[in-house]
Amino acid sequence: MKKTICKVEYNTETAEVIAKYTCGEFGDAAGYEETLCKTEDGKFFIYVNGGAESPYPAEDIKRIAKNKVEEWIAARGL
């Protein structure tokens, strides 16, 4: 998936996967996945996707500040 946010393109196909968090199981309407990624130029983003009843009922890309990455990882127990 590609998405441009504030004139910066984020692309899941070219980014490095740093960590992945899964809540629920495949097919769970409330389940979701969050994938922390890093672009070639060092910008971080989270690719999200989930079931219809999850916080992410459609795939999306959300940027995350570099100083929030460790907090995101710790909050998910990764």
PDB file with SEQRES, HELIX, SHEET and CRYST1 records, atoms N, CA, C and O in Angstrom:
SEQRES   1 A   78  MET LYS LYS THR ILE CYS LYS VAL GLU TYR ASN THR GLU          
SEQRES   2 A   78  THR ALA GLU VAL ILE ALA LYS TYR THR CYS GLY GLU PHE          
SEQRES   3 A   78  GLY ASP ALA ALA GLY TYR GLU GLU THR LEU CYS LYS THR          
SEQRES   4 A   78  GLU ASP GLY LYS PHE PHE ILE TYR VAL ASN GLY GLY ALA          
SEQRES   5 A   78  GLU SER PRO TYR PRO ALA GLU ASP ILE LYS ARG ILE ALA          
SEQRES   6 A   78  LYS ASN LYS VAL GLU GLU TRP ILE ALA ALA ARG GLY LEU          
HELIX    1 AA1 LYS A   66  LYS A   68  5                                   3    
HELIX    2 AA2 VAL A   69  ALA A   75  1                                   7    
SHEET    1 AA1 2 LYS A   2  ILE A   5  0                                        
SHEET    2 AA1 2 VAL A   8  ASN A  11 -1                                        
SHEET    1 AA2 4 GLU A  16  CYS A  23  0                                        
SHEET    2 AA2 4 TYR A  32  LYS A  38 -1                                        
SHEET    3 AA2 4 PHE A  44  GLY A  50 -1                                        
SHEET    4 AA2 4 ASP A  60  ILE A  64 -1                                        
CRYST1    1.000    1.000    1.000  90.00  90.00  90.00 P 1           1          
ATOM      1  N   MET A   1       0.843  -1.179   0.000  1.00  0.00           N  
ATOM      2  CA  MET A   1       0.000   0.000   0.000  1.00  0.00           C  
ATOM      3  C   MET A   1       0.886   1.239   0.000  1.00  0.00           C  
ATOM      4  O   MET A   1       1.941   1.268   0.633  1.00  0.00           O  
ATOM      5  N   LYS A   2       0.438   2.254  -0.717  1.00  0.00           N  
ATOM      6  CA  LYS A   2       1.118   3.545  -0.744  1.00  0.00           C  
ATOM      7  C   LYS A   2       0.154   4.618  -0.256  1.00  0.00           C  
ATOM      8  O   LYS A   2      -1.045   4.573  -0.533  1.00  0.00           O  
ATOM      9  N   LYS A   3       0.699   5.575   0.470  1.00  0.00           N  
ATOM     10  CA  LYS A   3      -0.097   6.722   0.900  1.00  0.00           C  
ATOM     11  C   LYS A   3       0.837   7.915   1.044  1.00  0.00           C  
ATOM     12  O   LYS A   3       1.946   7.789   1.565  1.00  0.00           O  
ATOM     13  N   THR A   4       0.382   9.070   0.581  1.00  0.00           N  
ATOM     14  CA  THR A   4       1.142  10.302   0.731  1.00  0.00           C  
ATOM     15  C   THR A   4       0.533  11.115   1.862  1.00  0.00           C  
ATOM     16  O   THR A   4      -0.660  11.416   1.859  1.00  0.00           O  
ATOM     17  N   ILE A   5       1.381  11.467   2.835  1.00  0.00           N  
ATOM     18  CA  ILE A   5       0.968  12.277   3.975  1.00  0.00           C  
ATOM     19  C   ILE A   5       1.932  13.450   4.058  1.00  0.00           C  
ATOM     20  O   ILE A   5       3.144  13.260   4.156  1.00  0.00           O  
ATOM     21  N   CYS A   6       1.398  14.652   4.019  1.00  0.00           N  
ATOM     22  CA  CYS A   6       2.219  15.876   4.080  1.00  0.00           C  
ATOM     23  C   CYS A   6       3.369  15.836   3.073  1.00  0.00           C  
ATOM     24  O   CYS A   6       4.511  16.142   3.415  1.00  0.00           O  
ATOM     25  N   LYS A   7       3.067  15.464   1.853  1.00  0.00           N  
ATOM     26  CA  LYS A   7       4.003  15.422   0.733  1.00  0.00           C  
ATOM     27  C   LYS A   7       5.082  14.344   0.858  1.00  0.00           C  
ATOM     28  O   LYS A   7       6.053  14.360   0.102  1.00  0.00           O  
ATOM     29  N   VAL A   8       4.927  13.406   1.802  1.00  0.00           N  
ATOM     30  CA  VAL A   8       5.858  12.285   1.955  1.00  0.00           C  
ATOM     31  C   VAL A   8       5.122  11.009   1.583  1.00  0.00           C  
ATOM     32  O   VAL A   8       4.035  10.734   2.091  1.00  0.00           O  
ATOM     33  N   GLU A   9       5.734  10.220   0.678  1.00  0.00           N  
ATOM     34  CA  GLU A   9       5.112   8.960   0.282  1.00  0.00           C  
ATOM     35  C   GLU A   9       5.590   7.831   1.193  1.00  0.00           C  
ATOM     36  O   GLU A   9       6.789   7.639   1.396  1.00  0.00           O  
ATOM     37  N   TYR A  10       4.633   7.099   1.731  1.00  0.00           N  
ATOM     38  CA  TYR A  10       4.908   5.920   2.551  1.00  0.00           C  
ATOM     39  C   TYR A  10       4.456   4.714   1.741  1.00  0.00           C  
ATOM     40  O   TYR A  10       3.335   4.685   1.233  1.00  0.00           O  
ATOM     41  N   ASN A  11       5.332   3.715   1.622  1.00  0.00           N  
ATOM     42  CA  ASN A  11       5.060   2.563   0.772  1.00  0.00           C  
ATOM     43  C   ASN A  11       5.427   1.294   1.531  1.00  0.00           C  
ATOM     44  O   ASN A  11       6.588   1.106   1.893  1.00  0.00           O  
ATOM     45  N   THR A  12       4.463   0.431   1.772  1.00  0.00           N  
ATOM     46  CA  THR A  12       4.724  -0.804   2.513  1.00  0.00           C  
ATOM     47  C   THR A  12       5.616  -1.769   1.739  1.00  0.00           C  
ATOM     48  O   THR A  12       6.291  -2.603   2.342  1.00  0.00           O  
ATOM     49  N   GLU A  13       5.627  -1.665   0.425  1.00  0.00           N  
ATOM     50  CA  GLU A  13       6.428  -2.585  -0.390  1.00  0.00           C  
ATOM     51  C   GLU A  13       7.920  -2.278  -0.356  1.00  0.00           C  
ATOM     52  O   GLU A  13       8.738  -3.171  -0.579  1.00  0.00           O  
ATOM     53  N   THR A  14       8.282  -1.039  -0.084  1.00  0.00           N  
ATOM     54  CA  THR A  14       9.703  -0.672  -0.087  1.00  0.00           C  
ATOM     55  C   THR A  14      10.249  -0.386   1.307  1.00  0.00           C  
ATOM     56  O   THR A  14      11.455  -0.201   1.471  1.00  0.00           O  
ATOM     57  N   ALA A  15       9.385  -0.349   2.303  1.00  0.00           N  
ATOM     58  CA  ALA A  15       9.814  -0.036   3.667  1.00  0.00           C  
ATOM     59  C   ALA A  15      10.322  -1.284   4.391  1.00  0.00           C  
ATOM     60  O   ALA A  15       9.981  -2.414   4.041  1.00  0.00           O  
ATOM     61  N   GLU A  16      11.142  -1.044   5.402  1.00  0.00           N  
ATOM     62  CA  GLU A  16      11.655  -2.116   6.254  1.00  0.00           C  
ATOM     63  C   GLU A  16      10.660  -2.354   7.383  1.00  0.00           C  
ATOM     64  O   GLU A  16      10.241  -1.408   8.051  1.00  0.00           O  
ATOM     65  N   VAL A  17      10.276  -3.617   7.601  1.00  0.00           N  
ATOM     66  CA  VAL A  17       9.383  -3.951   8.709  1.00  0.00           C  
ATOM     67  C   VAL A  17      10.220  -4.025   9.979  1.00  0.00           C  
ATOM     68  O   VAL A  17      11.201  -4.765  10.044  1.00  0.00           O  
ATOM     69  N   ILE A  18       9.825  -3.252  10.987  1.00  0.00           N  
ATOM     70  CA  ILE A  18      10.528  -3.211  12.263  1.00  0.00           C  
ATOM     71  C   ILE A  18       9.865  -4.137  13.274  1.00  0.00           C  
ATOM     72  O   ILE A  18      10.552  -4.882  13.973  1.00  0.00           O  
ATOM     73  N   ALA A  19       8.541  -4.100  13.360  1.00  0.00           N  
ATOM     74  CA  ALA A  19       7.805  -4.926  14.314  1.00  0.00           C  
ATOM     75  C   ALA A  19       6.373  -5.092  13.835  1.00  0.00           C  
ATOM     76  O   ALA A  19       5.851  -4.273  13.079  1.00  0.00           O  
ATOM     77  N   LYS A  20       5.751  -6.175  14.292  1.00  0.00           N  
ATOM     78  CA  LYS A  20       4.363  -6.435  13.922  1.00  0.00           C  
ATOM     79  C   LYS A  20       3.594  -6.849  15.162  1.00  0.00           C  
ATOM     80  O   LYS A  20       4.067  -7.671  15.947  1.00  0.00           O  
ATOM     81  N   TYR A  21       2.404  -6.279  15.339  1.00  0.00           N  
ATOM     82  CA  TYR A  21       1.539  -6.604  16.468  1.00  0.00           C  
ATOM     83  C   TYR A  21       0.209  -7.106  15.918  1.00  0.00           C  
ATOM     84  O   TYR A  21      -0.395  -6.468  15.055  1.00  0.00           O  
ATOM     85  N   THR A  22      -0.243  -8.253  16.421  1.00  0.00           N  
ATOM     86  CA  THR A  22      -1.501  -8.833  15.995  1.00  0.00           C  
ATOM     87  C   THR A  22      -2.412  -8.991  17.194  1.00  0.00           C  
ATOM     88  O   THR A  22      -1.994  -9.490  18.239  1.00  0.00           O  
ATOM     89  N   CYS A  23      -3.646  -8.570  17.049  1.00  0.00           N  
ATOM     90  CA  CYS A  23      -4.663  -8.711  18.099  1.00  0.00           C  
ATOM     91  C   CYS A  23      -5.797  -9.543  17.528  1.00  0.00           C  
ATOM     92  O   CYS A  23      -6.424  -9.147  16.545  1.00  0.00           O  
ATOM     93  N   GLY A  24      -6.066 -10.686  18.131  1.00  0.00           N  
ATOM     94  CA  GLY A  24      -7.110 -11.567  17.622  1.00  0.00           C  
ATOM     95  C   GLY A  24      -6.541 -12.561  16.630  1.00  0.00           C  
ATOM     96  O   GLY A  24      -5.332 -12.626  16.408  1.00  0.00           O  
ATOM     97  N   GLU A  25      -7.436 -13.331  16.043  1.00  0.00           N  
ATOM     98  CA  GLU A  25      -7.035 -14.354  15.085  1.00  0.00           C  
ATOM     99  C   GLU A  25      -7.627 -14.046  13.720  1.00  0.00           C  
ATOM    100  O   GLU A  25      -8.561 -13.254  13.597  1.00  0.00           O  
ATOM    101  N   PHE A  26      -7.072 -14.680  12.702  1.00  0.00           N  
ATOM    102  CA  PHE A  26      -7.551 -14.476  11.342  1.00  0.00           C  
ATOM    103  C   PHE A  26      -9.049 -14.752  11.284  1.00  0.00           C  
ATOM    104  O   PHE A  26      -9.517 -15.780  11.775  1.00  0.00           O  
ATOM    105  N   GLY A  27      -9.791 -13.842  10.689  1.00  0.00           N  
ATOM    106  CA  GLY A  27     -11.231 -13.989  10.565  1.00  0.00           C  
ATOM    107  C   GLY A  27     -12.024 -13.362  11.703  1.00  0.00           C  
ATOM    108  O   GLY A  27     -13.249 -13.271  11.627  1.00  0.00           O  
ATOM    109  N   ASP A  28     -11.333 -12.928  12.762  1.00  0.00           N  
ATOM    110  CA  ASP A  28     -11.973 -12.280  13.903  1.00  0.00           C  
ATOM    111  C   ASP A  28     -12.397 -10.873  13.493  1.00  0.00           C  
ATOM    112  O   ASP A  28     -11.558 -10.063  13.099  1.00  0.00           O  
ATOM    113  N   ALA A  29     -13.688 -10.576  13.582  1.00  0.00           N  
ATOM    114  CA  ALA A  29     -14.191  -9.266  13.153  1.00  0.00           C  
ATOM    115  C   ALA A  29     -13.617  -8.120  13.977  1.00  0.00           C  
ATOM    116  O   ALA A  29     -13.553  -6.986  13.503  1.00  0.00           O  
ATOM    117  N   ALA A  30     -13.199  -8.408  15.208  1.00  0.00           N  
ATOM    118  CA  ALA A  30     -12.625  -7.372  16.068  1.00  0.00           C  
ATOM    119  C   ALA A  30     -11.093  -7.390  16.041  1.00  0.00           C  
ATOM    120  O   ALA A  30     -10.454  -6.544  16.667  1.00  0.00           O  
ATOM    121  N   GLY A  31     -10.511  -8.336  15.330  1.00  0.00           N  
ATOM    122  CA  GLY A  31      -9.055  -8.466  15.275  1.00  0.00           C  
ATOM    123  C   GLY A  31      -8.421  -7.461  14.329  1.00  0.00           C  
ATOM    124  O   GLY A  31      -9.063  -6.937  13.420  1.00  0.00           O  
ATOM    125  N   TYR A  32      -7.122  -7.206  14.573  1.00  0.00           N  
ATOM    126  CA  TYR A  32      -6.399  -6.266  13.710  1.00  0.00           C  
ATOM    127  C   TYR A  32      -4.897  -6.520  13.777  1.00  0.00           C  
ATOM    128  O   TYR A  32      -4.404  -7.232  14.652  1.00  0.00           O  
ATOM    129  N   GLU A  33      -4.192  -5.923  12.836  1.00  0.00           N  
ATOM    130  CA  GLU A  33      -2.733  -5.972  12.787  1.00  0.00           C  
ATOM    131  C   GLU A  33      -2.191  -4.554  12.665  1.00  0.00           C  
ATOM    132  O   GLU A  33      -2.767  -3.699  11.992  1.00  0.00           O  
ATOM    133  N   GLU A  34      -1.077  -4.335  13.331  1.00  0.00           N  
ATOM    134  CA  GLU A  34      -0.331  -3.084  13.205  1.00  0.00           C  
ATOM    135  C   GLU A  34       1.099  -3.462  12.845  1.00  0.00           C  
ATOM    136  O   GLU A  34       1.720  -4.268  13.538  1.00  0.00           O  
ATOM    137  N   THR A  35       1.621  -2.892  11.779  1.00  0.00           N  
ATOM    138  CA  THR A  35       2.977  -3.188  11.343  1.00  0.00           C  
ATOM    139  C   THR A  35       3.787  -1.892  11.340  1.00  0.00           C  
ATOM    140  O   THR A  35       3.491  -0.960  10.592  1.00  0.00           O  
ATOM    141  N   LEU A  36       4.807  -1.851  12.183  1.00  0.00           N  
ATOM    142  CA  LEU A  36       5.693  -0.693  12.262  1.00  0.00           C  
ATOM    143  C   LEU A  36       6.737  -0.802  11.166  1.00  0.00           C  
ATOM    144  O   LEU A  36       7.438  -1.809  11.070  1.00  0.00           O  
ATOM    145  N   CYS A  37       6.843   0.226  10.344  1.00  0.00           N  
ATOM    146  CA  CYS A  37       7.762   0.223   9.208  1.00  0.00           C  
ATOM    147  C   CYS A  37       8.634   1.470   9.221  1.00  0.00           C  
ATOM    148  O   CYS A  37       8.309   2.480   9.845  1.00  0.00           O  
ATOM    149  N   LYS A  38       9.759   1.364   8.506  1.00  0.00           N  
ATOM    150  CA  LYS A  38      10.697   2.479   8.395  1.00  0.00           C  
ATOM    151  C   LYS A  38      11.041   2.677   6.922  1.00  0.00           C  
ATOM    152  O   LYS A  38      11.388   1.721   6.228  1.00  0.00           O  
ATOM    153  N   THR A  39      10.945   3.916   6.447  1.00  0.00           N  
ATOM    154  CA  THR A  39      11.274   4.218   5.056  1.00  0.00           C  
ATOM    155  C   THR A  39      12.790   4.249   4.879  1.00  0.00           C  
ATOM    156  O   THR A  39      13.542   4.247   5.853  1.00  0.00           O  
ATOM    157  N   GLU A  40      13.222   4.277   3.628  1.00  0.00           N  
ATOM    158  CA  GLU A  40      14.656   4.337   3.332  1.00  0.00           C  
ATOM    159  C   GLU A  40      15.313   5.594   3.897  1.00  0.00           C  
ATOM    160  O   GLU A  40      16.499   5.587   4.227  1.00  0.00           O  
ATOM    161  N   ASP A  41      14.538   6.672   4.007  1.00  0.00           N  
ATOM    162  CA  ASP A  41      15.111   7.910   4.540  1.00  0.00           C  
ATOM    163  C   ASP A  41      14.844   8.090   6.035  1.00  0.00           C  
ATOM    164  O   ASP A  41      14.983   9.194   6.562  1.00  0.00           O  
ATOM    165  N   GLY A  42      14.461   7.005   6.722  1.00  0.00           N  
ATOM    166  CA  GLY A  42      14.383   7.022   8.182  1.00  0.00           C  
ATOM    167  C   GLY A  42      13.083   7.485   8.803  1.00  0.00           C  
ATOM    168  O   GLY A  42      13.030   7.718  10.011  1.00  0.00           O  
ATOM    169  N   LYS A  43      12.033   7.624   8.011  1.00  0.00           N  
ATOM    170  CA  LYS A  43      10.740   8.008   8.566  1.00  0.00           C  
ATOM    171  C   LYS A  43       9.965   6.745   8.964  1.00  0.00           C  
ATOM    172  O   LYS A  43      10.033   5.724   8.280  1.00  0.00           O  
ATOM    173  N   PHE A  44       9.236   6.829  10.071  1.00  0.00           N  
ATOM    174  CA  PHE A  44       8.487   5.685  10.569  1.00  0.00           C  
ATOM    175  C   PHE A  44       7.001   5.844  10.267  1.00  0.00           C  
ATOM    176  O   PHE A  44       6.469   6.953  10.223  1.00  0.00           O  
ATOM    177  N   PHE A  45       6.344   4.696  10.059  1.00  0.00           N  
ATOM    178  CA  PHE A  45       4.894   4.699   9.901  1.00  0.00           C  
ATOM    179  C   PHE A  45       4.355   3.349  10.342  1.00  0.00           C  
ATOM    180  O   PHE A  45       5.094   2.373  10.477  1.00  0.00           O  
ATOM    181  N   ILE A  46       3.040   3.319  10.566  1.00  0.00           N  
ATOM    182  CA  ILE A  46       2.375   2.089  10.972  1.00  0.00           C  
ATOM    183  C   ILE A  46       1.322   1.759   9.924  1.00  0.00           C  
ATOM    184  O   ILE A  46       0.445   2.569   9.625  1.00  0.00           O  
ATOM    185  N   TYR A  47       1.426   0.560   9.375  1.00  0.00           N  
ATOM    186  CA  TYR A  47       0.419   0.045   8.451  1.00  0.00           C  
ATOM    187  C   TYR A  47      -0.599  -0.703   9.309  1.00  0.00           C  
ATOM    188  O   TYR A  47      -0.225  -1.585  10.083  1.00  0.00           O  
ATOM    189  N   VAL A  48      -1.879  -0.360   9.180  1.00  0.00           N  
ATOM    190  CA  VAL A  48      -2.926  -0.979   9.995  1.00  0.00           C  
ATOM    191  C   VAL A  48      -3.986  -1.604   9.102  1.00  0.00           C  
ATOM    192  O   VAL A  48      -4.268  -1.122   8.005  1.00  0.00           O  
ATOM    193  N   ASN A  49      -4.567  -2.694   9.603  1.00  0.00           N  
ATOM    194  CA  ASN A  49      -5.636  -3.375   8.888  1.00  0.00           C  
ATOM    195  C   ASN A  49      -6.353  -4.277   9.872  1.00  0.00           C  
ATOM    196  O   ASN A  49      -5.723  -4.874  10.746  1.00  0.00           O  
ATOM    197  N   GLY A  50      -7.676  -4.382   9.734  1.00  0.00           N  
ATOM    198  CA  GLY A  50      -8.406  -5.216  10.667  1.00  0.00           C  
ATOM    199  C   GLY A  50      -9.783  -5.583  10.182  1.00  0.00           C  
ATOM    200  O   GLY A  50     -10.186  -5.262   9.064  1.00  0.00           O  
ATOM    201  N   GLY A  51     -10.500  -6.272  11.065  1.00  0.00           N  
ATOM    202  CA  GLY A  51     -11.859  -6.697  10.777  1.00  0.00           C  
ATOM    203  C   GLY A  51     -12.840  -5.540  10.880  1.00  0.00           C  
ATOM    204  O   GLY A  51     -12.483  -4.436  11.293  1.00  0.00           O  
ATOM    205  N   ALA A  52     -14.071  -5.811  10.501  1.00  0.00           N  
ATOM    206  CA  ALA A  52     -15.111  -4.775  10.449  1.00  0.00           C  
ATOM    207  C   ALA A  52     -15.401  -4.150  11.808  1.00  0.00           C  
ATOM    208  O   ALA A  52     -15.823  -2.995  11.869  1.00  0.00           O  
ATOM    209  N   GLU A  53     -15.187  -4.879  12.894  1.00  0.00           N  
ATOM    210  CA  GLU A  53     -15.482  -4.362  14.235  1.00  0.00           C  
ATOM    211  C   GLU A  53     -14.220  -3.914  14.985  1.00  0.00           C  
ATOM    212  O   GLU A  53     -14.276  -3.641  16.184  1.00  0.00           O  
ATOM    213  N   SER A  54     -13.109  -3.838  14.296  1.00  0.00           N  
ATOM    214  CA  SER A  54     -11.830  -3.464  14.907  1.00  0.00           C  
ATOM    215  C   SER A  54     -11.620  -1.955  14.857  1.00  0.00           C  
ATOM    216  O   SER A  54     -12.396  -1.238  14.225  1.00  0.00           O  
ATOM    217  N   PRO A  55     -10.568  -1.472  15.525  1.00  0.00           N  
ATOM    218  CA  PRO A  55     -10.244  -0.043  15.410  1.00  0.00           C  
ATOM    219  C   PRO A  55      -9.813   0.361  13.991  1.00  0.00           C  
ATOM    220  O   PRO A  55      -9.795   1.545  13.654  1.00  0.00           O  
ATOM    221  N   TYR A  56      -9.463  -0.644  13.161  1.00  0.00           N  
ATOM    222  CA  TYR A  56      -8.982  -0.379  11.803  1.00  0.00           C  
ATOM    223  C   TYR A  56      -9.778  -1.211  10.789  1.00  0.00           C  
ATOM    224  O   TYR A  56      -9.246  -2.180  10.248  1.00  0.00           O  
ATOM    225  N   PRO A  57     -11.037  -0.856  10.522  1.00  0.00           N  
ATOM    226  CA  PRO A  57     -11.853  -1.661   9.615  1.00  0.00           C  
ATOM    227  C   PRO A  57     -11.424  -1.585   8.147  1.00  0.00           C  
ATOM    228  O   PRO A  57     -11.950  -2.319   7.311  1.00  0.00           O  
ATOM    229  N   ALA A  58     -10.491  -0.720   7.836  1.00  0.00           N  
ATOM    230  CA  ALA A  58      -9.945  -0.621   6.478  1.00  0.00           C  
ATOM    231  C   ALA A  58      -8.445  -0.408   6.590  1.00  0.00           C  
ATOM    232  O   ALA A  58      -7.968   0.198   7.550  1.00  0.00           O  
ATOM    233  N   GLU A  59      -7.696  -0.911   5.603  1.00  0.00           N  
ATOM    234  CA  GLU A  59      -6.252  -0.723   5.657  1.00  0.00           C  
ATOM    235  C   GLU A  59      -5.915   0.755   5.549  1.00  0.00           C  
ATOM    236  O   GLU A  59      -6.595   1.516   4.862  1.00  0.00           O  
ATOM    237  N   ASP A  60      -4.850   1.145   6.245  1.00  0.00           N  
ATOM    238  CA  ASP A  60      -4.447   2.544   6.257  1.00  0.00           C  
ATOM    239  C   ASP A  60      -2.982   2.636   6.661  1.00  0.00           C  
ATOM    240  O   ASP A  60      -2.402   1.665   7.147  1.00  0.00           O  
ATOM    241  N   ILE A  61      -2.401   3.784   6.462  1.00  0.00           N  
ATOM    242  CA  ILE A  61      -1.044   4.078   6.908  1.00  0.00           C  
ATOM    243  C   ILE A  61      -1.121   5.302   7.802  1.00  0.00           C  
ATOM    244  O   ILE A  61      -1.728   6.313   7.448  1.00  0.00           O  
ATOM    245  N   LYS A  62      -0.497   5.195   8.965  1.00  0.00           N  
ATOM    246  CA  LYS A  62      -0.456   6.300   9.918  1.00  0.00           C  
ATOM    247  C   LYS A  62       1.008   6.580  10.231  1.00  0.00           C  
ATOM    248  O   LYS A  62       1.762   5.658  10.543  1.00  0.00           O  
ATOM    249  N   ARG A  63       1.411   7.823  10.151  1.00  0.00           N  
ATOM    250  CA  ARG A  63       2.803   8.127  10.470  1.00  0.00           C  
ATOM    251  C   ARG A  63       2.965   8.173  11.988  1.00  0.00           C  
ATOM    252  O   ARG A  63       2.011   8.397  12.733  1.00  0.00           O  
ATOM    253  N   ILE A  64       4.192   7.955  12.414  1.00  0.00           N  
ATOM    254  CA  ILE A  64       4.509   7.990  13.842  1.00  0.00           C  
ATOM    255  C   ILE A  64       5.859   8.693  13.993  1.00  0.00           C  
ATOM    256  O   ILE A  64       6.794   8.431  13.237  1.00  0.00           O  
ATOM    257  N   ALA A  65       5.945   9.573  14.961  1.00  0.00           N  
ATOM    258  CA  ALA A  65       7.188  10.311  15.199  1.00  0.00           C  
ATOM    259  C   ALA A  65       8.265   9.369  15.718  1.00  0.00           C  
ATOM    260  O   ALA A  65       7.979   8.422  16.450  1.00  0.00           O  
ATOM    261  N   LYS A  66       9.501   9.641  15.330  1.00  0.00           N  
ATOM    262  CA  LYS A  66      10.630   8.804  15.722  1.00  0.00           C  
ATOM    263  C   LYS A  66      10.720   8.660  17.245  1.00  0.00           C  
ATOM    264  O   LYS A  66      11.060   7.588  17.747  1.00  0.00           O  
ATOM    265  N   ASN A  67      10.417   9.731  17.978  1.00  0.00           N  
ATOM    266  CA  ASN A  67      10.520   9.676  19.436  1.00  0.00           C  
ATOM    267  C   ASN A  67       9.360   8.909  20.085  1.00  0.00           C  
ATOM    268  O   ASN A  67       9.369   8.716  21.300  1.00  0.00           O  
ATOM    269  N   LYS A  68       8.368   8.470  19.309  1.00  0.00           N  
ATOM    270  CA  LYS A  68       7.243   7.691  19.830  1.00  0.00           C  
ATOM    271  C   LYS A  68       7.355   6.197  19.510  1.00  0.00           C  
ATOM    272  O   LYS A  68       6.542   5.401  19.980  1.00  0.00           O  
ATOM    273  N   VAL A  69       8.355   5.816  18.717  1.00  0.00           N  
ATOM    274  CA  VAL A  69       8.492   4.431  18.275  1.00  0.00           C  
ATOM    275  C   VAL A  69       8.725   3.479  19.455  1.00  0.00           C  
ATOM    276  O   VAL A  69       8.044   2.459  19.561  1.00  0.00           O  
ATOM    277  N   GLU A  70       9.665   3.795  20.331  1.00  0.00           N  
ATOM    278  CA  GLU A  70       9.944   2.916  21.471  1.00  0.00           C  
ATOM    279  C   GLU A  70       8.728   2.792  22.381  1.00  0.00           C  
ATOM    280  O   GLU A  70       8.463   1.718  22.922  1.00  0.00           O  
ATOM    281  N   GLU A  71       7.994   3.876  22.551  1.00  0.00           N  
ATOM    282  CA  GLU A  71       6.776   3.853  23.362  1.00  0.00           C  
ATOM    283  C   GLU A  71       5.737   2.918  22.736  1.00  0.00           C  
ATOM    284  O   GLU A  71       5.079   2.159  23.447  1.00  0.00           O  
ATOM    285  N   TRP A  72       5.586   2.971  21.403  1.00  0.00           N  
ATOM    286  CA  TRP A  72       4.642   2.118  20.682  1.00  0.00           C  
ATOM    287  C   TRP A  72       5.028   0.648  20.872  1.00  0.00           C  
ATOM    288  O   TRP A  72       4.172  -0.194  21.145  1.00  0.00           O  
ATOM    289  N   ILE A  73       6.311   0.350  20.728  1.00  0.00           N  
ATOM    290  CA  ILE A  73       6.800  -1.026  20.880  1.00  0.00           C  
ATOM    291  C   ILE A  73       6.553  -1.527  22.310  1.00  0.00           C  
ATOM    292  O   ILE A  73       6.051  -2.635  22.500  1.00  0.00           O  
ATOM    293  N   ALA A  74       6.901  -0.717  23.305  1.00  0.00           N  
ATOM    294  CA  ALA A  74       6.717  -1.109  24.706  1.00  0.00           C  
ATOM    295  C   ALA A  74       5.242  -1.314  25.046  1.00  0.00           C  
ATOM    296  O   ALA A  74       4.909  -2.249  25.774  1.00  0.00           O  
ATOM    297  N   ALA A  75       4.370  -0.476  24.543  1.00  0.00           N  
ATOM    298  CA  ALA A  75       2.939  -0.579  24.836  1.00  0.00           C  
ATOM    299  C   ALA A  75       2.341  -1.883  24.321  1.00  0.00           C  
ATOM    300  O   ALA A  75       1.309  -2.337  24.817  1.00  0.00           O  
ATOM    301  N   ARG A  76       2.981  -2.477  23.339  1.00  0.00           N  
ATOM    302  CA  ARG A  76       2.483  -3.731  22.756  1.00  0.00           C  
ATOM    303  C   ARG A  76       3.260  -4.945  23.255  1.00  0.00           C  
ATOM    304  O   ARG A  76       3.010  -6.072  22.828  1.00  0.00           O  
ATOM    305  N   GLY A  77       4.194  -4.708  24.151  1.00  0.00           N  
ATOM    306  CA  GLY A  77       4.962  -5.810  24.711  1.00  0.00           C  
ATOM    307  C   GLY A  77       5.884  -6.494  23.730  1.00  0.00           C  
ATOM    308  O   GLY A  77       6.151  -7.690  23.856  1.00  0.00           O  
ATOM    309  N   LEU A  78       6.371  -5.760  22.762  1.00  0.00           N  
ATOM    310  CA  LEU A  78       7.250  -6.337  21.735  1.00  0.00           C  
ATOM    311  C   LEU A  78       8.713  -6.159  22.083  1.00  0.00           C  
ATOM    312  O   LEU A  78       9.584  -6.587  21.326  1.00  0.00           O  
TER     313      LEU A  78                                                      
END                                                                             
